[in-house]
Amino acid sequence: MSAVEAPEAAAVHRELDLTLGQRLAIGFGALLLVAAAFSVAVFVWHSQSVSAQRDFTERVMPLTQQTQALDRALLYAAVAMRNYTLQPEPQRLANYRSYAQQTRRTMAQLSATARSSEDGGTDVLETVEAARAFVDQLDALVDQRLTGTVSEEEEAALVALREKSSMSIYRLVDAQDARAAEALDRMSGARDKMGRGLLLLAGIGAVLCIGIAWFTAQSIRRPTRALVRTAAALERGDWQPALHLAPENPTSPPPRSEMRLLSRAFGAAAAALEQRERDLRAKNLQIQSQNEELQAQSEKLASQNEALVQQGNELRAQTDALAEANERKNHFLGVLAHELRNPLAPISNSINILKRVPPGTEHAQRAQAVIERQTRHMIRLIDDLLDVTRISQGKIRVQSEPVDLLEAVRNCIEDQTSTLEQGSLQLALDLPASPVRVRGDYTRLCQVFGNLLSNAVKFTNAGGTIRVSVRTDAQTNEAVLDVQDDGIGLDPALIPQLFQPFSQGADAYARPNSGLGLGLALVKALAELHGGSATAHSAGPNQGAQFTVRLPLA
């Protein structure tokens, strides 16, 4: 492996061990924390604005209006008193009494407002006291006018009291104007803070969203490039990049990251295949050594010539079988490299789309769906290899629960829609209207039907038709799933071996994307694990094929 390929092959191991969902959760969690912090700040600023507005409407304005009303009442009372002193008449006296009473009510309201304020309203109380002294002097002059005349000293005292009350009122009005301006400044400042805070929140949110999209794309793009290079090296026959991805400790717990899990399975498969190749080479060398030894002994032991010839023929037959197995193994490795590399192209395209479109749009969601679907396909391909081993060792288990078989069929058809369109294939469905419920593992049932449909797509020529039907057999109390195509068909002699691992027809190797020969073996094994069965039928080459799976009804 070159110095350039080694860092690329190890790129997956340098990634954080987090799933794609965890990466997105961390990013959007940070975005939510920032939004929450700004929401608290906006709430505080809004509370300040509301407090300033309440202070303005409930304290400043009422107090200002009452002060102005007191000033007017004092003026009207002074004018009424002057009219009465100039021309004492009962009507003018009544007018004065009315204005004086109104002035006292205004002073009482102003005093009550001052006592209810937080600072006690000292300046208001002083104003009320000055106004009360002025009104008392007015009453005294009116009473004196009833009995005689008013002196100039008393008139001068009244004028002084009037000036004192007016000055006090003016000071109070100025103070209230200052408070009003302060409250308005507070409201304006709070509104400005809210506006700037919202703009800042929008900017930070946009930056975080772009950062989340970029880091998510990078976390997929780098390991994907490494896997593409590793697949290319495998295709050239170079095992080293793939072996670097194998886990150092096979019993260690699996990683959480999808890409690291995929690379680990990739490396484990490569290590297992390399070990198998070593064993075959060692066996070949051993057989060749035995063959040479037998040939040397045949020259010395003429009496045992016939037995030695027969043994030599058997050894040669075994050598031919091993050579054939080695050839099939090499073809299997090449097919495996192609099958693992094919999903990487749509993943790479989807990553480029994620880099160009805004997060959360329909195109971004479709690109993410393609990445997830193709990643699942690659993981499923590796899982097929592992499942065959687990089934042969009796280690695989299914989780039995009620499953709608129609739902599994529809989901698998949706996943294969693009493949059907690319192959110009027609799909004919015969599905019942009501659900068909069986007991089994939903994921494994999807794997059964997905393998059958994928097999039909691979071996049906362009323009062909694939028929899928689901029905129930009341006599056997079973659900029956049929997948029929009009493709290249099967040789009836091959049908008994069709459900064995790595078994394919002679025409299968000549077709692109023919698979690894594991799909039908998994179909039969998984169907039997669910208590059902899987069978195949074909009238012969170019006559199409039909695969039937039977499962007990729930």
N, C-alpha and C positions, 0 to 999 in steps of 0.2 A: 504493500500500500504506500502511495506517495505521501510526501510531507503535506501536500495540499489536501488530499482526501482524508487524512487522519483527523484533523480538527473538524472537518465537516461530518465525518462519521460519528464523532463523539459529541456533536452539538446537542443531541437529545439529552445526554447525561448532564449537561450543564444547565438545563432548564429547571426552573422551580417545579417541585413535584406537586402541582396543583392542576385540578381539572379545569376545562374551559369554563364550566359554570362557576367554579370558585373564583377564577380570575375576574369574571364579569361581576360576581357578587361583591368582591373587594372593591373594584372600581366604582360601581354604582353605590356601594355603601359609603365610600368617601364623598361622593357627590351628594348623597342624602344628608350626611353630617354637615357639609358646608351649607346646604339649603336650610337645614334646621337652625344652624347658628345665625344665618342671616334672617331667618323668620323671627327668631327671638329678638334680634336687634331691631327689626322693623316693628315688632310688637311694642318694644320699649319706646321707640320714637313716636309711634302712634299714641301710646299712652301719654307721653309728654305733650303732644299736640292737643289731645282731648283735655288734659288737665289745664293747659293754658286757655283753651277755649271755654272750659267750664268756669275758670276764674274770671275770665272777661265777662261772660254773660250773667253769672250768678253774683259776682261781688262788685266788679268795677263799674259796669253799666248801671245797675240799680242804684248804687251809692251816688254816682254822678247825677243821675236823673233826680234823685231825692234832694241832693244839694241844690241843684238848679231850681227845683220846685220850692224849696225853702227860701231862696233868694227872691223869687217872684212873690211868694206869700208875704214876706216882710215888706216888699215894696208896696203891695196892694194895701196891707194893713196901715203902713205909714201914710199913704195917700188918703185912705178913708179917715184916719185920725185927723189929718190936716183939714180935710173938708168939714169935719164936725166942729173943730175948734174955730174955724172961720165963720161957720153958720150952724150953730147947734140946733138940729132938728131931729125928731125921733127916728125918721127914716135913715138919716145919715148915721145916727148912733147904732141902729140895727145893722147897717152895712158894716160898720167898724167891728161890731161884736162878731159878725159872721166871718170876716177876714181874720180876726184874731184867733177865733176858734179853729179855723182851717190851718193857720200857722202853727198852733200847738199840736194839732194832729200830725202835721208834717214833721215837726221836731220829734214827736214820739216815735214815728216810723224810722226816722234817721237814727235815733238813739238805739232802737231795737236792732237795726241793721249793724250798727257799730259794735254792740255787745256780742253779736253772733259771729263776728269776724275773729280770725285767729290772733291778730295782734291787739285785740281789745278796742281798736278804733279810737285812740287817744285824741288825734287831731279832730275827728268827727265830734267827739264829746265836747271838746273846747269850742267848736263852732256852734253846737247846740246851746251851750251855756251862754255864749255871747248873744245868740239870737233870743234866748229866753230873757236875758237882762233887758234887751231892747224892747221886747213885747211887754214886759212888766212896766217899763218906763212909759210905754204908750198907754197902758191901762191907767197908770197913775195920772197922766196928763188928762185923759178923758174924764176921770173921776173929779179932778180938780176943776175942769171946765164946767162940770155940772153945778158947782157951787160958786165959781168965780172965774177969774182970768188966770192965764198961764204966764209965769214970769219969764224973763229973758234967760236967766240962769238955767231954768228947767229946759228951755228950748235948746240951749247950748249943750246941756248934758245929754239930751236926746240925740243931737247931731253926733256927739262923740261916740255914743253907744252904736249908732247906725254905722259910722265909719269902722268901728271895731268889728262889728258883725260882718260887714261887707269884706273887710280885709281877711277875716278868718275864712269866709266862704270862698274867696278867690284863691287863698292858699290851698284849701281842700280840693277845689276844682283842678288846680294845677297839679297837685299830687295825684289825683285820679287820672288826669291825662297822662302823666308819666307811667302810672301802673298800666293803663290801657296800651300805651306804646310798647311797654315791656312784654305784656301778654301777646300782642300781635307779633313781636319779634320772636318770641318763643315758638308760636305756631308756625311762622314762616321757616324758622330754623329746623323744626322737626320735619316739616314737609320736604325741605331740601335734603335732609339726611335720608329720608325714605326714598326719594327719587334716586340719589346717588347710590344708596345701598342696593336698590333693585337693579340698576344698571351694572353695578359691580357683580351682583349675583349672576346676572345673565352672562357676563363675560367669563367669570370663573366656571360656570356650568358648561359653557361651550368649550372652553379649554380642556376641562376634565373629560367631556364626552369624546373629544378628538383624541386625547391621550389614551383613554380606555380602548378606543377602536384601534389605535396604532399599536399599543402594546399587545392587544389580543391577536392582531394580524401577525406581528413579529413572533409571538410565541408559537404560532403554527407554521409560519413561513420558514424559519431557520431549521427546525427539525425535519420539515418536509423536504427541503433541499438535500439534507444529509441522507434521508431515505432514498431520494431519487438517485443520488450518486452511488449509494450502496447497491440499489437494484441494478444500475448500469454495470457496476463491477461484477455482480453475480452473473449477469448475462455474458460478460466476457470470460467468465470462469475464475474470477478472482474472489476467493472466499474471505480474505482477511478483513475487509471493511465490515462485512456482516458478522464475522466472529467477534469483532470488537463490541458489538451491540449485545452479545450474549451475557446474561447475568453471571457474576462471579460466584454467587452462592445461589444455586437453583431453589433452595428452600426458603430464601428470604421472601418477605411479604411483597405482593405485587404493588407497583407504584400507583398513585392516583391519577396522574396525568395520562390522557388518552394517547398522546404521541409517544411518551416513554413506555407505556404498556405495549403499544404497537411495535416499537423498536425492540423491546425485550423479547416479544414473541418471535419477531423476525430473526433476532440473533440466536434464540434457542432452536428454532427450526434449522438454521444454517449449521449450528454446532452438531445437532443430531444427524443431519444428512452427511456432514463431513466425517463423523465417526463411523457411519455406515459405510462410506466409501473406503475408509481406512481398513475396516474389517474385511471388506470384499477384496481389497488389494492383498492383504495378508493371506487371505484364503487362497487367492489365485497363486501367490508365490509358493504356498505350501503344497498346493496340488501339482504345480509344475515340478517342484522338487521331488514329490512322490513319483511322478510320472518318469522322471529321469532315472530315479533309483530302480524302478520296476524294469525299465528298458535295459539297464546294466545287468540286473539279475536274470533277465530273459536270455542273455547271451551265455551265461554260465549254467543255467538250469534248463536244458532242452526238454527234460521230462515234464516241466511245469509250463511249457510254452503256451499250451492252449488256455490254461487258467489265467496266465499273465495277460494274454491277448484280450481275453474277456474283461479282465479287470481294467486294462488300458482303455477299452471301449467305454466302459462305465465312467472312468475318470474323464475321458474326453467329452462324454455327454454332459457330465456335471460341469466341466469347464465351459461348454457352450451355453448351458443354462445360466451359469454365473455371468458370462459375457452378455447374454441377453438381458439379464437382470441389471447389469451395469449400464447397458445402453438405455434401458427403460428408466433407470435412475437418473441418468444424465438428461434424458428428455423431460422427465418430471421436474428436475431442477430448473431447466429452461422455462418450462410452462409456469412453474411457481413464480419465477422472477417476473414474467410477463403479467401474470394475474395480480401480483402485488404492485406492479408499476402502473397498470392501467388506471386505477382510481386516483392516482396522484395528479394526473392532468386536470380533471375537474376541480380538485382541491386547490391547485395552484391558480386556476382561473378565478375561482370564488374568492381567494385571498386578494387578487388584484381588484376585483369588484368591490370588496369591503374597503379597500384603500381609496376608492374613487367616490363612493356614494356616502351620504350622511348616515350615521347610525340610526337604527330603528325604522328605516324606510323599507318599502316592500322588497326592493332589490337586495338590500342588506340582509333582510330576513331570508330571502330565497338563497342567497349565497351561503349564509350560515347553515341553512337546511341541507344544501348540497355537501358542505364540508362534513356535517354530522353524518349524513347518509353514506358518503363514500368512506368515511372513517369507520363507520359500522361495518361496511362491506369488507374492508381490509381486515378488521378485527374478526369478522365472521369467517373469512378465508383461513386465517390462522387458527381460529377456533375449530374449523372443520378438521384440520390436521390433528389438533389436540383431542377433539371429540372422538375421532376414529380410534385413537390410542386408549382413551378412557373407556369407550364402549367395549373394546377388545379385552380390557382388564376388568370390566364390570364395575368401574368407579363412577359412572355417570348416573345421576338421579334426576327425576322429573318432579316438579311441584304440581300436585293434582289440585285443580280448582275449576269451577264452572267457567267455560270459555265459549264465546260465540264464534263458531267456525267461520261464519260469513264475514264477520269483522276482520278476522285474520286474513281471509282470502282477499277482501277488498284492499286492505293495507298493502299486502304484497303486490297486488296488481298495480296500485298507485306507484310503488317503488320501481316497477318494471315498465312504466308507461313510456319513458324516454327511450328505453332499449327497444321496445316494440316499434316505436315510430322510426328510429334509426334503421331498423331492419325491414321497414315497409311491411310489417306483419299485421294481420287482422286478428282481433280478439273477439270471440263469440262467447257470451256468458249465458249460462242457464242456472240461475240462482233462485231459490224459493223466496217468497215474500216475508215469511216469518223467520226468526232466528233459529239456527240449528246448534243446540248447546251440547257440548261434550265435556268430559272431565279430563283435564290435562294441563300441560305447561304451555301458556300462550306463546312464549318466545320459541319454544321447540316446535310447536305446531306451525308458526310462521316460517321457521327454518325448513320444515318438511315441504310446505307448499312452495316456498321461494325456490328451493332446489328443483322441484318438478317443473315450475314455470321457466326457470332459467335454463334447464335442460332442453325444454321444448323450443325456446327462443334460439339456442345455439344450433340446433340441428334441423331448423326449418328454413327453407330458402326464401329469399325476398318475394313478397307477394303472397306468401302462404297464410294459412289460417290456423290459429290455436283455439281450441274449444275447451272451456272450463265449465264444469257442472258440479253442483252439490245437491245431493238428495238424501233421503232417509230410507232405509230398508226396514219395514215394519216386522218382517219375519225374523230377521236376525237382530233387530233393535240396534242397528248401526247407522252411522253417518257415512256416506259414500262420496268420496272426492275423486273426480275423473279429470285428467289433463290429457287431451288428445291433439296430435298435430298431424299435418300431411307432409312431413319432411322426408329425410333420407331413409327412415325406417330402420329395421333391425333384422339381422340374420337370426332366424329362430334358434339356430344352434348356439348363439351367444347369450340368449335370454337367461339360462341357468346361472351364468357367470356374471350377469349384468350388475347384480347388487353386491359384488365383492369390491373391496377397496382397490383403487388404481386400475380398475378394469374398464376398458373402452373398446369400442368397435374399431375395425381397421380403418374406416373412413373418418373416424373422429379426429385422428392426429392430423389429417389434411385440412381441417377446418380451423379458422382462427378462433381464439378464445374458447377452445373446446373444454377447458377446465382441467382439474387435476384427477378426475375419476373418483372423487370422493362423495359427490352429491347423492347419487342413488344409494350408495352404501349407508349413508347417514339417514336417508329417507326410510329405508327398511328397518334399520336398527331403532330409530326413534319411534316409528309406528308400532313396533313390537313392544317397546318400553311403555307405550300407552295402552297396551292390551289389544292392538289392532294388527293390521297386516298391510303389505305393499306388494303389488303384482304388476307385471308388464305384459303387453301383447303387441305383436306386429305381424302383418301378413307377409312381410318380406322386405327386401331393399326397395327404396323409393315408394313404399306403400304407407308411410307414416307409422306412428307408434302411439299407444295408449297406456297410461300409467294410472293405476287405481289404488287408492288408499282407503282402508276401512277402519273406522274408530268407533268404540262403543259410545252410545248416546248417554248423556248425563241423566 
